Amino acid sequence: NIAGDFQRLLPLSTRRDITDGLEVTPGVTARNLIANNGTQTYMLRGTDVEQHVLQIDGADMVSSRQGRMETVRLPTNAVADSQVKTGGADASSPAGLGVMFNVTTRVGTNRFSGSAGVHHQNRAWNADNNPLGVPAIAESSEVEASLGGPIRADRAWFFASYFYLHRNSQISRTPTQLNNL
């Protein structure tokens, strides 16, 4: 079990993704795929990247044929707690062979609170040390904001969250490769 406050403090990546806690989960390996726009892909002890189960508040968020965690985006500010199961599915989880990842979202309280964050990596900040071709490209922009509080104290609350992500990752190519393309 990973508390949301602890997960937000983990210095694992600049992505601030709900799946960052999987980076330190025993048995789970991660790799960054340029073809997936720079997102992390996870494997558990040899399972395929499409055999995971991702639940938000107990509801299955991915299909049984497409259990890729990187297809679901949720800002870390919206996470109250998360639970990672790596020992197989039990009766409380949908069928899956990989990681069982369940996220509980935050709810409002009797006090107003919120946060906002921006991450930006400009394309011009990339190294340009490939005089024979196009250098690798990595650019990204992430905006995250959340706000919660009382509508009526001790009776009704609200919590809202917003997340925007733009990533552009490309491999370097030589003039010959570009000409062949």
Phi, psi and chi 1 to 4 in degrees:
 res  aa     phi    psi   chi1   chi2   chi3   chi4
   1 ASN       -  134.5  -66.7  -34.2      -      -
   2 ILE  -123.6  116.1  -55.1  167.6      -      -
   3 ALA   -67.6  142.8      -      -      -      -
   4 GLY   -58.6  -41.3      -      -      -      -
   5 ASP   -62.2  -40.6  -69.3  -25.0      -      -
   6 PHE   -66.7  -41.7  178.0   69.4      -      -
   7 GLN   -62.4  -38.0 -175.7  171.3   -3.0      -
   8 ARG   -67.7  -23.0  -76.6 -177.9  -79.5  -75.5
   9 LEU   -89.8  -13.0  -65.2  173.9      -      -
  10 LEU   -64.0  123.4  -74.8  174.5      -      -
  11 PRO   -86.3   57.0   32.6  -34.6      -      -
  12 LEU   -90.2  -42.8  -64.9  174.1      -      -
  13 SER  -156.0  164.3   73.8      -      -      -
  14 THR   -81.9   -7.8   57.6      -      -      -
  15 ARG   -67.7  -30.9  -67.3 -174.9  -24.9  -92.2
  16 ARG    48.8   56.6  -67.0 -175.5   43.3   83.4
  17 ASP  -102.9  153.2 -165.7   84.8      -      -
  18 ILE   -62.2  -22.0   60.5  169.6      -      -
  19 THR   -89.4    3.3   58.9      -      -      -
  20 ASP   -57.3  -31.8  -79.3   -9.9      -      -
  21 GLY   -62.8  -22.1      -      -      -      -
  22 LEU   -69.0  -19.3  -65.4  175.4      -      -
  23 GLU   -61.0  -28.0  -57.6  -89.1  -16.0      -
  24 VAL  -114.4   16.2  -66.9      -      -      -
  25 THR   -84.5  126.3  -57.7      -      -      -
  26 PRO   -57.9  135.5  -23.9   33.6      -      -
  27 GLY    89.5  -10.8      -      -      -      -
  28 VAL  -101.5  130.6  175.6      -      -      -
  29 THR  -115.0  151.1   56.8      -      -      -
  30 ALA  -128.6  150.6      -      -      -      -
  31 ARG  -145.7  148.4   67.8  177.8  178.6 -170.5
  32 ASN   -92.4  125.3 -171.6  -60.2      -      -
  33 LEU  -109.0  118.4  -67.0  178.8      -      -
  34 ILE   -63.7  -36.0  -67.9  173.1      -      -
  35 ALA   -63.4  -25.4      -      -      -      -
  36 ASN   -96.5   27.4  -77.9  -11.1      -      -
  37 ASN    64.2   35.3 -148.0    9.3      -      -
  38 GLY    80.1   12.4      -      -      -      -
  39 THR   -84.8  159.5   58.8      -      -      -
  40 GLN   -82.0  141.7  -72.3  -67.1   90.9      -
  41 THR  -120.5  138.1  -58.8      -      -      -
  42 TYR  -118.1  145.0  -60.3   95.3      -      -
  43 MET  -129.9  145.5  -73.5   76.5   64.4      -
  44 LEU  -120.1  111.2  170.5   66.9      -      -
  45 ARG    44.6   46.7  -66.1 -173.4 -152.3   92.9
  46 GLY    89.2   -0.7      -      -      -      -
  47 THR   -70.3  157.8   58.7      -      -      -
  48 ASP   -73.3  154.6 -171.6   38.6      -      -
  49 VAL   -66.7  -11.5  -64.3      -      -      -
  50 GLU  -103.2   14.1  -63.0  179.2   -9.8      -
  51 GLN  -108.9   20.7  -65.9  175.5  -35.9      -
  52 HIS   -92.4  165.5  -54.6  -55.3      -      -
  53 VAL  -123.9  126.5  172.8      -      -      -
  54 LEU  -121.5  120.5  174.5   60.8      -      -
  55 GLN  -118.0  141.3  -64.3  176.2  -65.0      -
  56 ILE  -120.2  118.5  -62.7  178.9      -      -
  57 ASP    53.0   37.2  -68.3  -31.7      -      -
  58 GLY    85.6   -6.5      -      -      -      -
  59 ALA   -95.4  132.5      -      -      -      -
  60 ASP   -67.6  126.7 -168.8    6.4      -      -
  61 MET  -102.3  -10.3  -68.0  -68.6  115.4      -
  62 VAL  -128.1  154.8  -67.5      -      -      -
  63 SER   -81.0  164.5   72.2      -      -      -
  64 SER   -67.7  -18.2   61.2      -      -      -
  65 ARG  -100.8   -6.9  -62.9 -163.6   60.9 -149.2
  66 GLN  -143.6   65.8 -170.7   67.5    9.9      -
  67 GLY   -87.5   43.6      -      -      -      -
  68 ARG   -85.8  122.1  -62.2  178.1   74.2  110.3
  69 MET   -65.6  -29.2  -60.1 -125.6  179.1      -
  70 GLU   -73.1   -5.6   69.7  -91.2   15.7      -
  71 THR   -82.7  -11.1   60.2      -      -      -
  72 VAL  -110.0  125.3  176.7      -      -      -
  73 ARG  -114.2  127.1  -67.4  -78.5  173.7 -126.8
  74 LEU  -145.8  127.2 -175.5   69.2      -      -
  75 PRO   -65.7  146.8   15.5  -20.9      -      -
  76 THR   -64.4  -24.2   56.5      -      -      -
  77 ASN   -64.9  -20.5  -70.0  -24.9      -      -
  78 ALA   -86.6   -6.2      -      -      -      -
  79 VAL   -89.8  123.3  176.3      -      -      -
  80 ALA   -88.0  -50.5      -      -      -      -
  81 ASP  -150.6  159.4  -70.1  -56.9      -      -
  82 SER  -139.9  154.3   57.9      -      -      -
  83 GLN  -131.5  131.3 -179.8 -176.1   53.5      -
  84 VAL  -115.2  125.7 -179.8      -      -      -
  85 LYS  -115.9  127.0  -64.7  179.4 -174.3  178.0
  86 THR  -118.4    5.1   59.0      -      -      -
  87 GLY  -101.0   18.2      -      -      -      -
  88 GLY   103.7  165.5      -      -      -      -
  89 ALA   -77.2  144.1      -      -      -      -
  90 ASP  -118.1 -175.2   58.9   21.3      -      -
  91 ALA   -63.8  -20.7      -      -      -      -
  92 SER   -86.5   -4.0   67.0      -      -      -
  93 SER  -118.7  148.3  -59.0      -      -      -
  94 PRO   -64.7  164.1  -19.0   29.8      -      -
  95 ALA   -64.4  133.2      -      -      -      -
  96 GLY  -171.8  153.7      -      -      -      -
  97 LEU  -104.4  -15.8  -60.0  172.7      -      -
  98 GLY   -98.8 -143.7      -      -      -      -
  99 VAL   -69.5  134.9  172.9      -      -      -
 100 MET  -101.3  111.6  -53.1  -66.2  165.4      -
 101 PHE  -120.7  115.0 -169.5   61.8      -      -
 102 ASN  -117.5  126.8 -169.6   10.3      -      -
 103 VAL  -114.0  132.8  175.8      -      -      -
 104 THR  -105.8  127.2  -55.5      -      -      -
 105 THR   -85.4  160.2   56.4      -      -      -
 106 ARG   -75.9  157.7  -64.1  171.4   77.6  176.8
 107 VAL  -125.7  166.9  -64.3      -      -      -
 108 GLY   -71.4  163.6      -      -      -      -
 109 THR  -132.1 -174.8   64.3      -      -      -
 110 ASN   -82.4    8.8  -78.7  -26.2      -      -
 111 ARG  -130.4  145.8   64.3  178.8  176.5   84.0
 112 PHE   -76.4  137.0  -75.3  100.2      -      -
 113 SER  -152.2  155.8   65.2      -      -      -
 114 GLY  -168.1  170.9      -      -      -      -
 115 SER  -156.8  162.2   65.0      -      -      -
 116 ALA  -149.0  150.2      -      -      -      -
 117 GLY  -153.4  150.5      -      -      -      -
 118 VAL  -135.4  135.6  174.6      -      -      -
 119 HIS  -127.7  130.6  162.8   78.6      -      -
 120 HIS  -142.0  131.5  179.2   71.1      -      -
 121 GLN  -124.4  110.7  177.8 -178.0  -20.2      -
 122 ASN   -74.6  144.6 -166.7  -34.6      -      -
 123 ARG   -60.6  -33.5 -178.9  177.4 -179.4  171.3
 124 ALA   -68.7  -15.8      -      -      -      -
 125 TRP   -80.9   -7.0  -62.1  -14.8      -      -
 126 ASN   -73.1  150.3  -68.7  -70.8      -      -
 127 ALA   -66.5  144.8      -      -      -      -
 128 ASP  -123.2   66.5 -170.4    3.5      -      -
 129 ASN  -110.0   29.5   58.3   -1.1      -      -
 130 ASN  -121.9   83.5 -174.8   -2.5      -      -
 131 PRO   -68.8  -14.3   24.9  -31.7      -      -
 132 LEU   -94.9    1.5  -60.8  176.4      -      -
 133 GLY  -170.5 -164.2      -      -      -      -
 134 VAL   -85.7  126.8  177.9      -      -      -
 135 PRO   -71.2  163.0   26.7  -33.1      -      -
 136 ALA   -60.2  144.1      -      -      -      -
 137 ILE  -115.8  129.7  -64.8  169.2      -      -
 138 ALA  -140.9  113.6      -      -      -      -
 139 GLU  -136.9  144.6   66.0 -179.3    1.3      -
 140 SER  -154.1  152.5   64.9      -      -      -
 141 SER  -140.0  130.1  -63.1      -      -      -
 142 GLU  -133.4  134.4  -63.5  178.7   27.0      -
 143 VAL  -127.9  131.3  177.1      -      -      -
 144 GLU  -137.1  133.9  178.2  177.7  -16.2      -
 145 ALA  -148.7  147.2      -      -      -      -
 146 SER  -148.2  153.7   64.0      -      -      -
 147 LEU  -151.4  136.6  179.1   65.8      -      -
 148 GLY  -146.5  158.6      -      -      -      -
 149 GLY   169.3 -174.0      -      -      -      -
 150 PRO   -82.4  141.3   30.2  -34.3      -      -
 151 ILE   -92.7  -46.3  -65.0  172.3      -      -
 152 ARG  -142.8  118.9 -173.8  169.3  174.4 -163.0
 153 ALA   -50.8  135.6      -      -      -      -
 154 ASP    62.2    9.5  -63.0  -37.4      -      -
 155 ARG  -130.1  -46.1  -63.4 -158.2 -179.2 -100.3
 156 ALA  -143.9  138.0      -      -      -      -
 157 TRP  -135.4  166.8  -53.1  -92.8      -      -
 158 PHE  -135.4  155.2   75.1   94.8      -      -
 159 PHE  -147.6  127.1  179.3   80.2      -      -
 160 ALA  -129.4  147.4      -      -      -      -
 161 SER  -142.6  144.7 -179.8      -      -      -
 162 TYR  -131.5  139.4  171.9   78.7      -      -
 163 PHE  -143.5  127.8 -176.2   65.5      -      -
 164 TYR  -125.1  135.9  168.6   78.8      -      -
 165 LEU  -136.5  131.2  169.6   67.3      -      -
 166 HIS  -133.8  122.9  164.8   76.6      -      -
 167 ARG  -130.6  140.9  -73.9 -161.3 -178.9  121.7
 168 ASN  -136.5  108.6 -178.3   13.1      -      -
 169 SER  -124.8  130.4  -59.5      -      -      -
 170 GLN  -138.8  155.3  -59.6  173.1   12.3      -
 171 ILE   -88.6  159.0   59.0  172.6      -      -
 172 SER   -76.8  151.6   59.3      -      -      -
 173 ARG  -139.4  145.9  -65.7 -178.4  -80.8  -90.1
 174 THR   -86.4  163.5   65.5      -      -      -
 175 PRO   -57.1  -36.1  -26.6   34.7      -      -
 176 THR   -64.0  -43.2  -57.0      -      -      -
 177 GLN   -63.9  -43.3  -69.7  169.5  -34.4      -
 178 LEU   -62.6  -41.4  -71.1  172.2      -      -
 179 ASN   -63.3  -41.1 -172.5   39.4      -      -
 180 ASN   -65.7  -34.2  -70.0  -19.9      -      -
 181 LEU   -68.4      -  -71.5  171.0      -      -
